[in-house]
């Protein structure tokens, strides 16, 4: 497999090119680490622009918020119910 490396130089005299290039680099770096499609990254950036960035963004904070949201009562009852099911070993498993 042949690979071609292209190197570009940004002129310091052109601040518009430098800033837009650095913005593109920062946006591209958002996809590093965790997998996210380009469409998902675009949707997240749009939401951040329109609504701001939430104060608590960790995975555990998001999990707690989802659990609290699902624990709410609705006019039709609870969204989720905890179940305990028996196993063949005369034990129970909670769901």
C-alpha positions as CSV (number, residue, x, y, z in Angstrom):
1,X,0.0,0.0,0.0
2,X,1.5,3.3,-1.0
3,X,1.0,6.3,1.3
4,X,1.4,9.9,0.3
5,X,2.2,12.5,2.9
6,X,1.2,16.0,2.1
7,X,2.6,18.8,4.2
8,X,1.2,22.3,4.1
9,X,2.6,25.5,5.6
10,X,0.3,28.2,7.0
11,X,1.4,31.7,6.5
12,X,1.6,33.6,9.8
13,X,0.6,36.8,7.9
14,X,-2.8,35.4,7.2
15,X,-4.6,35.1,10.6
16,X,-7.9,34.1,9.0
17,X,-6.4,31.0,7.4
18,X,-4.5,30.2,10.6
19,X,-7.6,30.5,12.9
20,X,-9.9,28.6,10.5
21,X,-7.2,25.9,10.1
22,X,-6.8,25.6,13.9
23,X,-10.6,25.4,14.3
24,X,-10.7,22.5,11.8
25,X,-8.0,20.8,13.7
26,X,-9.8,21.1,17.0
27,X,-13.0,19.8,15.5
28,X,-11.2,16.9,14.0
29,X,-9.6,16.1,17.3
30,X,-13.0,15.8,18.9
31,X,-13.4,12.4,17.3
32,X,-10.2,11.0,18.9
33,X,-10.6,8.7,21.9
34,X,-14.2,7.7,21.7
35,X,-16.0,6.7,18.5
36,X,-18.5,9.2,17.2
37,X,-19.7,9.6,13.6
38,X,-19.2,12.9,11.9
39,X,-22.9,13.5,12.0
40,X,-23.0,12.9,15.8
41,X,-20.1,15.4,16.3
42,X,-21.9,18.0,14.2
43,X,-25.1,17.5,16.2
44,X,-23.3,17.8,19.5
45,X,-21.5,21.0,18.3
46,X,-24.8,22.5,17.2
47,X,-26.4,21.7,20.5
48,X,-23.5,23.2,22.4
49,X,-23.7,26.4,20.3
50,X,-27.5,26.7,20.8
51,X,-27.8,25.6,24.4
52,X,-24.3,25.9,25.9
53,X,-22.3,23.2,27.5
54,X,-23.8,21.5,30.6
55,X,-22.0,21.9,33.9
56,X,-21.8,18.1,34.5
57,X,-20.7,16.1,31.5
58,X,-19.1,12.9,32.9
59,X,-20.5,9.5,32.0
60,X,-21.6,8.9,35.6
61,X,-23.4,12.2,35.8
62,X,-25.2,11.4,32.5
63,X,-26.1,7.9,33.9
64,X,-27.5,9.4,37.1
65,X,-29.6,11.9,35.1
66,X,-31.0,9.2,32.9
67,X,-31.9,7.0,35.9
68,X,-33.6,10.0,37.6
69,X,-35.5,10.8,34.4
70,X,-36.7,7.2,34.0
71,X,-37.7,7.0,37.7
72,X,-40.3,9.8,37.3
73,X,-44.0,9.0,37.5
74,X,-46.1,9.7,34.4
75,X,-49.9,10.0,34.1
76,X,-49.7,6.4,32.9
77,X,-47.6,5.1,35.8
78,X,-43.9,4.5,36.1
79,X,-41.7,4.3,33.0
80,X,-39.7,1.4,34.4
81,X,-40.3,-1.2,37.1
82,X,-37.8,-3.3,39.0
83,X,-38.4,-7.0,38.6
84,X,-37.1,-10.0,40.5
85,X,-37.2,-13.2,38.6
86,X,-36.5,-16.7,40.0
87,X,-33.7,-18.8,38.6
88,X,-33.4,-22.6,38.2
89,X,-31.0,-22.5,41.2
90,X,-33.8,-21.1,43.5
91,X,-32.2,-17.7,43.4
92,X,-33.5,-14.4,42.2
93,X,-32.1,-12.0,39.7
94,X,-33.1,-8.3,39.8
95,X,-33.8,-6.4,36.7
